[in-house]
């Protein structure tokens, strides 16, 4: 991997992670609305809707976990960039 492809790759990865974040955020918003609706159905019609509610909550948890992983990845990228900047300052001064 050449030095010139690294920034392009990092930008591409960050943009892709941010795009996935936006999709997950929108999906969770819809799931939350569906959960509220199913809660009403359970009150109105009984336990027929308990299993769909459980499934929606599992789906929401899975998507939330993916969002946590995105945050971890973005934080790791930031830390690596910060570490690289510190190294550059030392190298620019001619001391390691």
Secondary structure, 3 states (H helix, E strand, C coil): CCHHHHHHHHHHHHHHHHHHHHHHHHHHHHHHHHHHHHHHHHHHHCHHHHHHHHHHHHHHHHHHHHHHHHHHHHHHHHHHHHHHHHHHHHHHCCCC
